[in-house]
Amino acid sequence: MTTAKTIFQKIADGEIPAKLIHQDELCVAFHDIAPQAPVHVLIVPRKPVPRIAESAIEDQALLGHLLLTARRLAEQLPCQRGYRLVINNGPEGGESVPHLHVHLLGGRPMHWPPG
């Protein structure tokens, strides 16, 4: 059974254009098309992992890579006073695309609780 590619997989594969700010062998990062903060970047693994709840022990290095990539991008973007990393999981967790991704949000104060 072949699963249809998500929009994030198509971006990672270069089939759909995006405003890429980072790419390497494991992930791509690009600006969100509906930003929720002055800085809103998505860090997407090239490997199609549907969500964090479906990640496996074999994904440990990939998951760490996504977080370290987010840190490096935050250092380059106007996030010096702080930023938030978000991973949504499932419909009630705010997941809108079933492809694991990390939101990097910054450039304004982040309030708690997040919503």
Beta strands, then each sheet from edge to edge (+ up, - down):
strand 1: 20-23
strand 2: 27-31
strand 3: 39-45
strand 4: 83-86
strand 5: 102-106
sheet 1: 1+ 2- 3+ 5- 4+
end
